[in-house]
Amino acid sequence: MIKSFHKSLITLFILILGTSCFAQSTLVSNAIKLNNKTPNFKVLGRAGNNYVVNRYGTTTHVLDIYNSALKLLQSKEIKLPKDQFIERYWLQPKDSWIISLRHGKDKSYLEAHKLDTKFNIGQKAMVLDSISERKDLIESNLRTTLSLNESKLLIFSPIFSQGKIDYFYTKVYDNQMNLLSQQKIRDPNLLEKSFEDVMLLNDGSFLFITKNKNATDDNEIYYLSYVKSDGSISNSSYIPIMEIFKKLAFEIDNVNQQLIITGFFKEPSLSKNQKSGASSFFVSKFSLPNFENIFTEIVPITNDFYLNLTGKTSDLITPQVYTFYVNSVLPRIDGGMIVLTESYFKTEDVSVNPSFFPGSSMSNMNYTTLYNFNDIVAYHIDSTGRCTTQEIIRKKQVSSDDAGSYSSFTVANLQDDIRLLFLDEIDVNAHLSQASLKEESLTKSKTVFNLGSKNVFPVVKMSKQVSPTEILLPSFFRNKLQLVKIRF
């Protein structure tokens, strides 16, 4: 009897321990009704001890400030002159910034407005620069991006002359709006190629990626222009050894100062009518600034993996997948990484509605676009470049005529663990699920909460991680906005 009692206690302890390792708390804010002036929203993140959400429209911008318990403290409208356009909000622990573009009579002015801890705008804007460029061109082409640790800001834009790009305007600032570097870049790789991506590193250096225009599958060349923090530029190019399936993904390993290029290789087609899919995954890593190849790993889609993924054997000699693409890359401190790939495709459904009028042969055709976001495959790459595990996380998300707004997933980086959050289906009575990446061949997800029980409908991919253990998810349901905070 005593032994049985002790055994029950041990079993209960193990169950509690197992549950607590995956437990989290959830808070939900009160709802705010969206209107025609502010139909859009974005979670900006954390400023001090508060959380900030931007509701906005064409001319109206409102900042909603919540405390740690998700109580709405204030809603502050940001009022700027009519000829001024907000480019970015940059939240900081003490002082935050609004980066804006103001059109003058002959020039446009790049300005920074300081926000204090109560989100009041400073009396006088800091003029960062004046730009002599056509108002419509600078307004449509000016871009900003933050470094991973959000300590640096890059402002860049092509500047035109006689219908062609004359140079690339670039400026880098720290979080006190001190100018770190500025350049007018006239590199032919930037001026004459098709723009692909730009990435700002934590040290203030940045990388432009371009591609040869009108490229075919046989002549794809990517051009890499790395602008160091001292202003010097180093150039290189990347030519895939095989045809790329869908598109490449680029990421920076800030800790090790390296560039990651990854994607899927397409299986060569035997005939023009044959539709080819991806027959292998690959990842390459290069050092910066010299672009030396550190490693390249190619992982074939094997028969065993295909069977594990689809539950059936492949009809082809070389198994292929047709819907996967690289969603995100998570570099590890040791030089390894996790590459998250996701299955996505859309289809069109056609239905016929009979005519309302008896005897009429006329009918109406209804077209519905179906968005499918399904399984996730996580490729675990160690510091030597070896793929140690292909981890499968099951999900099946189908929605119609919504551009897949509620589908896909988000990542919570808990330092000692990586959690993926997603809706198990796209329905108001579905569940928010989570999966922990543990390098298992097949990972099972667990429920965080039922949507109906909390009367929310999270837009998971618009979430924002606000601390090492907290993530904010916006919920949009019946034209009302709420915040959901999950603490792990």
Secondary structure, 3 states (H helix, E strand, C coil): CHHHHHHHHHHHHHHHHHHHCCCCEEEECCCEECCCCCCEEEEEEEECCEEEEEEECCCCEEEEEECCCCCEEEEEECCCCCCEEEEEEECCCCCEEEEEEEECCCCEEEEEEEECCCCCECCCCEEEEEECCCHHHHHHHCEEEECCCCCEEEEEEEEEECCEEEEEEEEEEECCCCEEEEEEECCHHHHCCEEEEEEECCCCCEEEEEECCCCCCCCCCEEEEEECCCCCEEEEEECCCCCEEEEEEEEEECCCCEEEEEEEEECCCCCCCCCCCEEEEEEEEEECCCCCEEEEEEEECCHHHHHHHHCCCCCCCCCCECCEEEEEEEECCCCCEEEEEEEEEEEEEEEEEECCCCCCCCEEEEEEEEEEEEEEEEEEECCCCCEEEEEEECCCEEEECCCCCCCCCEEEECCCCEEEEEECCCCCCCEEEEEECCCCCEECCEEEEEHHHHCCCECHHHCEEEECCEEEEEEEECCEEEEEEEEC
